[in-house]
Amino acid sequence: NRHRILAIDKGSFRNLFAETSSTAFGINGNPIQTIPEFAQTHTALGGTALTFALKRGGAISAANDSGIALYDDSPSFVNDISEGDAIPFMLGEHWGQFANRISHGGAGKMVFTAYVTGAGTPFQRVFSNLTEAVSQGDTPAGAGGAEIRAMVTEIGTQPNGLALARTTLTGAGVNGSNNEAIYSSAESDVAVRKGDQVPGEAAGVVWNRFLGFWPVDEDRFILLAKLRGPGVSGRNDCVLYLWRNGMPYLKLLREGDPICDCDCPSVGSIQRVDVNPVSGDYVVLTSVTGGDRRKNQALFAGNAGIPTMERFVYLPHLR
């Protein structure tokens, strides 16, 4: 029964905008039971989005207790999307249970997953605002006939940018080695699939695991992944790539890559990655092997958001 509040702190003032067990700071006069997740925009327009579960009782039941809410920079309540309501522009379809995840891109842009009811068996759908990005049961061309089974996570960080969704797959030929994919709304297709050949690598080198992905600007994302195949070992299997809509993959940094320093070290393990989704700036923290033992870590920085065809501009440099 812990009491929770959400407030905005702008340095000169603080404003409360959501509070559990409160009708004044609830959703349409209904008190909030829990706030599973909230997200702020990265853009100058500000604002916050959150997922909620309402307290059950009276008119609120398991059939209409979940949803998402949007607040502006004031922070004033802007709008909510609630379980049980009709989905605009989708004849006969209603919002079902909402996932406890939300991504906020500013200017009212939200990317989220919810079940859809009223069209037969309920199914999951990733939404970019009120627009469908991808649905459970879809068979994107890039999935090779496989079907979207479930949504693992989703993200979108730009007001007009792409929505990305990590999904599991099912269908003929799908097994543990190829049952995941990252879907991109930029081309309405699978951008990368586990088990597929990695572009630019030796034959048989394939995607093995997706560790993280970060949207950059409105048409690209950075991907951290594990590889497997000929010549791949625990010393060089982790790699950072840049995916650009309609362009070849660009390898940014890989474990085992040489580091330009006088003692000839190399990248050990990629330990952390952080990305600014608006500017495209990114940093990579790695361990270092083969050089001075007192210099056992390295910090790389780069920018993946610059509009250019020159490969070297995107590559990280040692800080």
C-alpha positions in Angstrom: 0.0 0.0 0.0 2.9 2.4 -0.6 1.8 5.9 -1.7 3.4 7.1 -5.0 3.5 10.5 -6.7 4.9 11.8 -9.9 6.0 15.4 -10.1 8.0 17.6 -12.5 10.9 19.7 -11.2 11.9 22.6 -13.5 14.4 24.1 -11.1 12.2 27.0 -10.0 9.1 25.0 -9.2 7.7 21.5 -8.7 4.3 20.4 -9.8 2.5 17.2 -8.9 0.7 15.6 -11.8 -0.1 12.0 -10.8 -0.7 10.3 -7.5 -1.8 6.8 -6.5 -5.1 6.5 -4.5 -6.0 10.1 -5.4 -9.1 11.2 -7.4 -7.8 14.7 -8.0 -4.6 13.3 -9.5 -6.0 10.1 -11.0 -7.4 9.4 -14.4 -10.7 11.0 -15.2 -11.6 11.1 -11.5 -10.6 7.4 -11.0 -7.8 6.7 -8.5 -4.6 5.1 -9.7 -3.6 1.8 -8.1 -0.1 1.6 -9.7 2.1 3.4 -12.2 4.2 0.6 -13.8 6.3 2.9 -16.0 6.6 6.5 -17.1 8.8 8.2 -19.7 9.8 11.8 -20.5 10.4 13.1 -24.0 13.9 13.8 -25.3 12.7 16.8 -27.3 12.4 20.5 -26.3 8.6 20.3 -26.4 8.7 18.4 -23.1 5.9 16.2 -21.6 5.5 12.9 -19.9 3.6 9.7 -20.6 2.8 6.9 -18.2 1.1 3.6 -18.0 -1.5 3.1 -15.2 -3.6 0.5 -13.5 -6.7 1.9 -11.8 -8.1 0.9 -8.5 -10.9 -1.6 -9.0 -14.3 -1.0 -7.7 -17.6 0.6 -8.9 -17.3 1.0 -12.6 -13.7 -0.1 -12.7 -13.0 -3.8 -13.2 -10.4 -6.1 -14.8 -12.0 -5.2 -18.2 -11.1 -1.5 -18.1 -8.5 -0.8 -15.4 -5.4 -0.4 -17.6 -4.2 2.3 -20.0 -1.8 5.1 -20.8 -1.9 8.9 -20.1 -0.2 11.9 -21.6 0.8 15.1 -19.9 2.3 18.3 -21.3 5.2 20.3 -20.0 3.0 22.3 -17.5 2.4 19.4 -16.5 -1.3 19.3 -17.4 -3.3 16.2 -18.3 -3.7 16.0 -22.1 -5.4 12.7 -22.8 -5.7 9.1 -21.9 -6.2 5.9 -23.8 -8.1 3.3 -21.7 -8.8 -0.4 -21.9 -12.4 -1.0 -23.1 -12.6 2.2 -25.2 -13.1 2.0 -29.0 -10.0 2.4 -31.1 -10.4 5.5 -33.3 -10.6 4.7 -37.1 -10.6 0.9 -36.4 -14.2 -0.3 -36.9 -15.3 -2.7 -34.2 -12.0 -2.8 -32.4 -11.4 -1.9 -28.8 -8.4 -1.4 -26.5 -7.7 -4.5 -24.5 -5.1 -4.9 -21.7 -2.1 -2.5 -22.0 1.5 -3.7 -21.5 3.3 -2.0 -18.7 5.7 -0.2 -21.1 5.7 3.2 -22.7 8.0 5.1 -25.0 7.5 8.9 -25.5 8.9 10.9 -28.4 7.5 14.3 -27.7 4.8 16.4 -29.4 2.3 13.7 -28.3 4.2 10.8 -29.8 3.8 7.6 -27.9 4.8 4.0 -28.8 3.2 1.2 -26.8 1.7 -2.3 -26.9 -1.9 -3.2 -26.1 -4.2 -6.1 -26.8 -7.0 -5.5 -29.4 -10.4 -6.9 -28.8 -13.7 -7.1 -30.8 -12.2 -8.7 -33.9 -12.2 -12.4 -32.8 -9.5 -13.7 -30.5 -7.7 -10.8 -28.7 -4.2 -10.1 -30.1 -1.3 -7.8 -29.4 -0.5 -4.8 -31.5 2.3 -2.2 -31.3 0.9 1.3 -31.8 2.6 4.5 -32.8 0.1 6.9 -31.3 -3.2 5.6 -32.7 -1.6 4.1 -35.8 -0.8 0.4 -36.1 2.9 -0.4 -36.4 2.8 -4.2 -36.3 0.4 -6.8 -35.0 0.6 -10.3 -33.5 -0.1 -12.7 -36.4 1.4 -10.4 -39.1 3.8 -12.1 -41.6 6.4 -9.4 -42.7 8.2 -10.1 -45.9 11.6 -9.9 -44.2 10.6 -12.7 -41.7 10.7 -15.3 -44.5 7.1 -16.5 -44.0 7.4 -16.6 -40.2 4.6 -15.0 -38.1 4.8 -12.4 -35.3 4.1 -14.4 -32.1 4.5 -11.7 -29.4 5.9 -8.3 -28.6 8.9 -8.3 -26.3 9.6 -4.5 -26.2 9.0 -1.4 -28.3 10.5 2.1 -28.5 10.1 5.4 -30.4 11.9 8.6 -29.5 11.1 11.1 -32.2 7.9 13.1 -32.9 7.9 11.9 -36.5 10.3 9.0 -36.1 10.2 5.3 -36.5 8.7 2.7 -34.1 10.9 -0.3 -33.3 9.6 -3.5 -31.8 11.5 -6.6 -30.7 9.3 -9.6 -31.4 9.3 -13.3 -31.2 8.4 -15.4 -34.2 6.5 -18.6 -34.9 5.7 -20.8 -37.9 7.3 -23.4 -40.2 11.1 -23.5 -39.9 11.2 -21.3 -36.8 13.3 -22.6 -33.9 15.5 -21.3 -31.1 18.2 -20.2 -33.4 16.0 -17.8 -35.5 12.9 -17.0 -33.5 13.5 -13.3 -32.8 13.4 -10.2 -34.9 13.5 -6.4 -34.7 10.7 -4.8 -36.7 11.0 -1.2 -38.1 8.0 0.9 -39.0 10.4 2.9 -41.3 10.1 0.2 -43.9 7.1 -1.7 -42.5 9.3 -4.9 -42.3 11.8 -6.8 -40.3 15.0 -4.9 -40.1 17.1 -7.8 -38.6 16.4 -11.4 -37.7 18.2 -13.8 -35.4 19.9 -16.5 -37.5 20.2 -14.4 -40.6 23.5 -13.8 -42.3 25.3 -10.6 -41.0 26.0 -8.3 -43.9 29.7 -7.8 -44.6 30.8 -10.8 -42.5 32.1 -14.2 -43.6 29.6 -16.7 -44.9 27.9 -18.5 -42.0 28.3 -15.6 -39.5 24.8 -14.9 -38.3 22.9 -12.8 -35.7 22.8 -14.8 -32.4 21.4 -12.4 -29.8 20.0 -8.9 -29.6 21.3 -7.1 -26.5 20.0 -3.6 -27.1 18.7 -1.2 -29.7 18.4 2.6 -29.7 16.5 4.8 -32.3 18.6 7.7 -33.7 17.0 10.6 -35.6 14.0 9.6 -37.6 15.3 6.8 -39.9 18.0 4.8 -38.2 18.9 2.8 -35.0 22.0 1.5 -33.3 22.1 -2.2 -32.6 24.2 -4.1 -30.0 24.2 -7.8 -30.8 26.1 -11.1 -30.4 27.2 -13.0 -33.4 28.0 -16.7 -34.0 29.6 -18.6 -36.8 33.0 -19.3 -38.4 35.8 -17.3 -36.8 33.5 -16.0 -34.0 34.5 -16.6 -30.4 33.9 -15.2 -26.9 36.6 -12.6 -27.6 34.9 -11.0 -30.7 31.3 -12.0 -30.7 29.8 -8.7 -29.5 29.4 -5.9 -32.0 27.8 -2.5 -32.4 26.1 -1.7 -35.7 24.2 1.3 -37.3 21.1 0.4 -39.3 19.9 3.1 -41.7 16.7 2.9 -43.7 17.5 1.9 -47.3 21.3 1.8 -46.6 23.8 -0.9 -45.9 24.6 -1.9 -42.3 27.6 0.0 -40.8 29.8 -1.7 -38.2 30.7 0.8 -35.6 32.7 -1.2 -33.1 33.5 -4.9 -32.4 35.2 -6.7 -29.6 38.7 -7.5 -30.7 39.1 -4.3 -32.8 42.5 -2.7 -32.5 42.7 0.6 -30.6 45.0 3.3 -32.0 47.4 3.7 -29.1 51.2 3.3 -28.8 51.0 0.0 -26.9 48.8 -1.7 -29.6 45.8 -2.8 -27.3 42.5 -4.0 -28.6 38.8 -3.8 -27.5 38.1 -6.5 -24.8 34.4 -6.6 -24.0 31.8 -4.0 -24.7 30.5 -3.1 -21.3 28.0 -0.3 -21.7 26.4 1.7 -24.5 24.5 5.0 -24.2 22.8 6.9 -27.0 21.3 10.4 -27.4 18.3 9.6 -29.7 17.9 13.3 -30.8 21.5 14.3 -31.6 22.7 10.8 -32.5 25.7 11.1 -30.1 26.7 7.8 -28.6 29.3 6.5 -26.2 30.7 3.0 -25.7 32.6 1.8 -22.6 34.9 -1.2 -23.2 37.6 -3.1 -21.4 41.0 -3.2 -23.0 43.3 -6.1 -23.6 46.9 -6.6 -24.9 48.3 -3.3 -23.7 49.4 -1.6 -20.6 47.6 -3.3 -17.7 47.1 0.0 -15.9 45.0 1.2 -18.9 42.3 -1.5 -18.8 39.3 0.5 -19.9 38.5 2.8 -22.9 35.7 5.3 -23.7 34.7 5.7 -27.3 32.4 8.4 -28.6 30.7 9.0 -32.0 27.7 10.5 -33.7 25.3 8.4 -35.7 22.8 11.2 -36.5 24.8 13.2 -39.1 23.2 13.1 -42.6 26.2 12.0 -44.7 27.2 9.1 -46.9 30.8 9.1 -45.5 31.3 6.0 -43.4 34.1 7.3 -41.3 32.0 10.2 -39.9 29.8 7.7 -37.9 32.7 5.7 -36.4 33.5 6.2 -32.8 36.8 7.6 -31.7 38.8 7.2 -28.5 38.1 9.9 -25.9 
